[in-house]
Amino acid sequence: MSRGFNRIAVLLALLQGLAACAAGAWAGEAEWASRVAKIVVTRGDGMRELGSAVSLAGDRMVTNCHVIRDATRIEVEQAGKIRLARADLRDAYRDLCFLTIPGLQAEPIAMIDLGQTRVGLAVSAVGYPGGKFAVSPGKIIGLHTCECDGGKVIQTSAAFDRGASGGGLFDRRGRLVGILTFKAKTGGNFHFALPVGWLRHLADHKVEAVAGGDTFWETPGKESGYFLAACDLGAKENWRPLSRLASEWSEQEPNNPEAWMALGRARLGLRQNDAAAAAFQRVLLLDSTHAEAKWALQKLEFELGRSLTEPGGAW
């Protein structure tokens, strides 16, 4: 086990402990700007591309592996300073890479506690879309299973664009909730972040430091989760294919509220209102805090002019 690997494992353990001590006040843009940096990557063919990164502690940052893929030079711009960075530990499949930035001395960042990431949580996406600092507020609207340990992929209504990949998703207390990573090409409320639990997993498990390799979201399939295909079909409003996929998904993962949420969206798109309501009610039986399912049922009741729940029902 390398010395660098040991250092990062100790670092993430420290961060996990410090997360419990995070202050309860709202975090401001100035604080986020001190935690999130712009990355300028020069590739082997001479092309330059922009991305973002989050300071963890000391000289360590994290970004997406796809941001620094094939990089021959990585520049980190923060607080008017430009520093060179080198890639350290990486997990290409999970799309997380640690960077070392000599001369950087950042305070440890607070991370959300395990189990506190939930649908409905207010969050902000912080990064450098188009190379300009931006903060986009929103909520967590989905948590999706992937064949990866350490948490679920986060779907958020906090929108971000190209250049923000590698930036941070923060809660109101300023705690890091996830790493901004990808969005659906078709647009809509389909923006995704990687959970901080994957950072801890990378720190605790030595991963071969190879530069190549596809990410889980670039090669979607059942092994990377039904949700990628479901979100794509939903964004395109292909309701019948989504209905078939969601039916299979809910059969394979009957305790996954997002499978039933996808089925409800498909049924709603097909104007099968009662079937949609039943799917949304199943979501709330599995997760009574699911804000989107509550809103969908309330909207259906308003449009239909009748109650869709029985006394003692899900909500």
C-alpha positions as CSV (number, residue, x, y, z in Angstrom):
1,M,0.0,0.0,0.0
2,S,1.5,3.3,-1.1
3,R,2.2,6.3,1.1
4,G,-0.1,8.5,-1.0
5,F,-2.9,5.9,-0.6
6,N,-2.4,6.0,3.2
7,R,-2.5,9.8,3.3
8,I,-5.8,9.9,1.5
9,A,-7.4,7.3,3.7
10,V,-6.4,9.3,6.8
11,L,-7.6,12.5,5.1
12,L,-11.1,11.1,4.3
13,A,-11.4,9.7,7.8
14,L,-10.6,13.1,9.2
15,L,-13.2,14.7,6.9
16,Q,-15.8,12.3,8.0
17,G,-15.3,13.3,11.6
18,L,-15.2,17.0,10.9
19,A,-18.5,16.8,9.0
20,A,-20.4,16.3,12.3
21,C,-19.1,19.6,13.5
22,A,-20.3,21.6,10.5
23,A,-22.0,24.9,11.4
24,G,-25.7,25.3,11.1
25,A,-25.7,28.6,9.2
26,W,-26.3,29.1,5.5
27,A,-23.2,28.9,3.5
28,G,-22.5,31.9,1.2
29,E,-21.1,32.2,-2.3
30,A,-17.8,33.4,-1.0
31,E,-17.4,30.3,1.1
32,W,-18.2,28.0,-1.9
33,A,-15.9,30.0,-4.1
34,S,-13.1,29.2,-1.6
35,R,-13.9,25.5,-1.9
36,V,-14.5,25.0,-5.6
37,A,-11.9,25.8,-8.2
38,K,-11.8,26.1,-12.0
39,I,-9.7,23.5,-13.9
40,V,-8.0,24.2,-17.3
41,V,-6.9,20.9,-18.9
42,T,-4.5,20.7,-21.9
43,R,-4.9,17.4,-23.7
44,G,-2.3,15.5,-25.8
45,D,-3.7,17.0,-29.0
46,G,-3.2,20.5,-27.7
47,M,-7.0,21.1,-27.1
48,R,-7.9,22.9,-23.9
49,E,-11.1,22.1,-21.9
50,L,-12.6,23.5,-18.7
51,G,-13.8,21.7,-15.6
52,S,-14.2,22.2,-11.8
53,A,-12.7,20.6,-8.7
54,V,-13.5,20.7,-4.9
55,S,-10.9,21.2,-2.2
56,L,-10.9,18.5,0.4
57,A,-8.0,19.4,2.7
58,G,-4.4,20.5,2.5
59,D,-3.1,20.0,-1.0
60,R,-5.9,17.6,-2.1
61,M,-8.8,18.2,-4.5
62,V,-11.2,15.9,-6.2
63,T,-12.7,16.1,-9.7
64,N,-14.2,13.9,-12.4
65,C,-11.8,11.5,-14.2
66,H,-13.5,12.4,-17.5
67,V,-12.5,16.1,-16.9
68,I,-8.8,15.3,-16.8
69,R,-8.8,12.3,-19.3
70,D,-5.7,12.4,-21.6
71,A,-4.4,15.5,-19.9
72,T,-0.8,16.5,-20.3
73,R,-1.2,19.6,-18.1
74,I,-3.7,20.4,-15.4
75,E,-4.0,24.0,-14.1
76,V,-6.1,24.9,-11.1
77,E,-7.4,28.5,-10.9
78,Q,-8.6,29.7,-7.5
79,A,-8.6,33.1,-5.7
80,G,-6.7,34.7,-8.6
81,K,-3.9,32.1,-8.4
82,I,-3.0,29.5,-10.9
83,R,-1.3,26.3,-9.8
84,L,-0.3,23.1,-11.6
85,A,-1.9,19.9,-10.4
86,R,-1.0,16.2,-10.8
87,A,-3.5,13.3,-10.8
88,D,-3.3,10.9,-7.9
89,L,-5.6,8.1,-7.0
90,R,-8.4,7.5,-9.4
91,D,-11.4,5.3,-10.1
92,A,-12.3,5.7,-13.8
93,Y,-15.5,3.7,-13.5
94,R,-16.9,5.8,-10.7
95,D,-15.5,8.9,-12.5
96,L,-13.6,10.2,-9.4
97,C,-10.0,11.4,-9.4
98,F,-8.0,12.9,-6.6
99,L,-5.6,15.8,-7.5
100,T,-2.5,17.0,-5.6
101,I,-1.8,20.7,-5.9
102,P,1.6,21.6,-4.4
103,G,1.4,24.8,-2.4
104,L,-2.3,24.6,-1.7
105,Q,-3.3,24.6,2.0
106,A,-7.1,24.3,2.3
107,E,-9.0,23.7,5.5
108,P,-10.8,20.4,5.7
109,I,-14.2,20.4,4.1
110,A,-17.3,19.3,5.9
111,M,-19.3,16.4,4.3
112,I,-22.8,15.4,4.9
113,D,-23.3,12.5,7.3
114,L,-24.0,9.0,6.0
115,G,-27.7,8.5,5.7
116,Q,-28.7,12.2,5.6
117,T,-28.8,12.4,1.8
118,R,-32.5,12.2,0.9
119,V,-35.0,13.2,-1.7
120,G,-36.3,16.7,-1.1
121,L,-33.0,18.0,0.5
122,A,-32.3,21.6,-0.5
123,V,-28.9,21.8,-2.3
124,S,-26.9,24.1,-4.5
125,A,-24.7,23.1,-7.5
126,V,-21.4,25.1,-7.4
127,G,-19.0,25.0,-10.3
128,Y,-17.6,26.8,-13.3
129,P,-19.9,26.3,-16.3
130,G,-18.4,27.9,-19.3
131,G,-15.4,28.9,-17.1
132,K,-17.5,31.3,-14.9
133,F,-18.3,30.7,-11.3
134,A,-22.0,29.9,-10.7
135,V,-24.3,28.7,-7.9
136,S,-27.5,27.0,-8.9
137,P,-30.1,26.2,-6.2
138,G,-32.4,23.2,-6.3
139,K,-33.3,20.0,-4.5
140,I,-32.4,16.3,-4.6
141,I,-35.2,14.7,-6.7
142,G,-33.8,11.1,-6.9
143,L,-31.4,8.6,-5.5
144,H,-30.4,5.9,-7.9
145,T,-28.7,2.5,-7.3
146,C,-25.5,1.7,-9.2
147,E,-23.3,-1.3,-8.9
148,C,-20.9,0.7,-6.8
149,D,-20.4,0.7,-3.0
150,G,-20.7,3.9,-0.9
151,G,-24.0,5.4,-1.7
152,K,-26.5,6.2,-4.5
153,V,-26.1,8.5,-7.5
154,I,-27.9,11.8,-6.8
155,Q,-30.4,13.4,-9.3
156,T,-30.9,17.1,-8.6
157,S,-33.0,19.9,-9.9
158,A,-29.9,22.2,-9.3
159,A,-28.9,22.7,-12.9
160,F,-25.4,22.9,-14.2
161,D,-23.7,23.0,-17.6
162,R,-20.5,21.9,-19.3
163,G,-17.5,23.1,-17.3
164,A,-19.2,22.5,-13.9
165,S,-18.3,18.8,-13.9
166,G,-16.1,18.1,-10.9
167,G,-17.7,20.9,-8.9
168,G,-19.6,20.4,-5.7
169,L,-23.2,19.8,-4.6
170,F,-23.7,21.4,-1.2
171,D,-26.5,21.5,1.3
172,R,-27.7,24.6,3.2
173,R,-25.1,24.1,5.9
174,G,-22.3,24.1,3.4
175,R,-21.6,20.4,3.7
176,L,-20.5,18.6,0.6
177,V,-23.2,16.2,-0.6
178,G,-21.8,15.1,-4.0
179,I,-19.6,15.8,-7.0
180,L,-21.3,17.3,-10.1
181,T,-20.7,14.9,-12.9
182,F,-23.2,14.6,-15.9
183,K,-26.6,15.5,-17.2
184,A,-29.0,14.2,-19.9
185,K,-28.2,15.4,-23.4
186,T,-32.0,16.0,-23.9
187,G,-32.1,18.6,-21.0
188,G,-34.7,18.7,-18.4
189,N,-34.4,17.9,-14.7
190,F,-31.7,15.3,-15.3
191,H,-28.5,16.5,-13.6
192,F,-26.5,14.0,-11.6
193,A,-23.9,14.0,-8.9
194,L,-21.7,11.3,-7.3
195,P,-22.2,10.7,-3.5
196,V,-19.5,11.6,-1.0
197,G,-19.5,8.0,0.1
198,W,-17.7,7.2,-3.1
199,L,-14.9,9.5,-2.0
200,R,-14.6,7.5,1.2
201,H,-14.6,4.3,-0.8
202,L,-11.8,5.5,-3.1
203,A,-9.8,6.5,0.0
204,D,-10.3,3.1,1.6
205,H,-9.7,0.9,-1.5
206,K,-6.6,1.1,-3.6
207,V,-7.6,1.5,-7.2
208,E,-5.2,1.1,-10.1
209,A,-4.1,4.5,-11.3
210,V,-4.8,4.1,-15.0
211,A,-5.6,7.1,-17.3
212,G,-8.2,5.4,-19.5
213,G,-11.4,3.5,-18.9
214,D,-15.1,4.3,-19.4
215,T,-17.3,5.6,-16.6
216,F,-20.4,3.9,-15.5
217,W,-22.6,6.6,-17.1
218,E,-20.8,6.6,-20.4
219,T,-21.7,3.0,-21.0
220,P,-25.2,2.6,-19.5
221,G,-26.7,-0.8,-19.0
222,K,-28.3,-2.8,-16.3
223,E,-25.0,-3.2,-14.5
224,S,-24.8,0.6,-14.1
225,G,-28.4,0.9,-13.1
226,Y,-31.8,1.1,-14.9
227,F,-32.1,4.8,-13.9
228,L,-29.8,6.0,-16.8
229,A,-32.0,4.5,-19.4
230,A,-35.2,5.5,-17.6
231,C,-34.0,9.2,-17.2
232,D,-33.1,9.3,-20.9
233,L,-36.5,7.9,-22.0
234,G,-38.3,10.2,-19.6
235,A,-36.5,13.3,-20.9
236,K,-37.4,12.3,-24.5
237,E,-41.0,11.6,-23.3
238,N,-40.9,8.1,-24.8
239,W,-43.6,6.9,-22.4
240,R,-44.3,3.4,-23.8
241,P,-40.7,2.3,-23.8
242,L,-40.3,3.9,-20.4
243,S,-43.4,2.0,-19.1
244,R,-41.9,-1.3,-20.2
245,L,-38.5,-0.5,-18.8
246,A,-39.9,0.8,-15.5
247,S,-42.1,-2.3,-15.2
248,E,-39.1,-4.5,-15.5
249,W,-37.1,-2.3,-13.1
250,S,-39.8,-2.4,-10.4
251,E,-40.0,-6.2,-10.7
252,Q,-36.2,-6.5,-10.3
253,E,-36.0,-3.9,-7.5
254,P,-39.4,-3.8,-5.8
255,N,-38.1,-1.9,-2.8
256,N,-36.5,0.9,-4.9
257,P,-38.8,4.0,-4.8
258,E,-37.2,5.4,-8.0
259,A,-38.3,2.4,-10.0
260,W,-41.9,3.1,-9.0
261,M,-41.4,6.8,-9.6
262,A,-40.3,6.1,-13.2
263,L,-43.3,3.8,-13.6
264,G,-45.6,6.6,-12.3
265,R,-44.1,9.1,-14.7
266,A,-44.7,6.7,-17.6
267,R,-48.2,5.9,-16.7
268,L,-48.9,9.7,-16.3
269,G,-47.5,10.3,-19.7
270,L,-49.8,7.7,-21.1
271,R,-52.8,9.3,-19.3
272,Q,-53.3,6.2,-17.2
273,N,-54.0,8.3,-14.1
274,D,-55.1,5.7,-11.6
275,A,-52.2,3.4,-12.5
276,A,-49.9,6.5,-12.1
277,A,-51.4,7.3,-8.7
278,A,-50.9,3.7,-7.6
279,A,-47.2,3.9,-8.6
280,F,-46.7,7.2,-6.7
281,Q,-48.4,5.8,-3.6
282,R,-46.0,2.8,-3.8
283,V,-43.2,5.3,-3.8
284,L,-44.5,6.9,-0.6
285,L,-44.9,3.6,1.1
286,L,-41.2,3.0,0.5
287,D,-40.1,6.5,1.2
288,S,-42.6,8.8,3.0
289,T,-40.4,11.8,2.5
290,H,-40.3,11.6,-1.3
291,A,-41.3,15.1,-2.2
292,E,-41.7,14.6,-6.0
293,A,-44.2,11.7,-5.4
294,K,-46.2,13.8,-3.0
295,W,-46.3,16.7,-5.5
296,A,-47.3,14.3,-8.3
297,L,-50.3,12.9,-6.3
298,Q,-51.4,16.3,-5.2
299,K,-51.3,17.6,-8.8
300,L,-53.3,14.5,-10.0
301,E,-55.9,15.1,-7.2
302,F,-56.3,18.8,-8.2
303,E,-56.7,17.9,-11.9
304,L,-59.1,15.1,-11.4
305,G,-61.1,16.8,-8.6
306,R,-61.1,13.7,-6.4
307,S,-59.0,12.1,-3.7
308,L,-56.6,9.4,-4.8
309,T,-55.8,8.1,-1.3
310,E,-57.8,6.1,1.3
311,P,-57.9,6.8,5.1
312,G,-54.8,5.3,6.6
313,G,-53.1,5.4,3.3
314,A,-49.5,6.3,2.4
315,W,-49.8,10.0,3.1
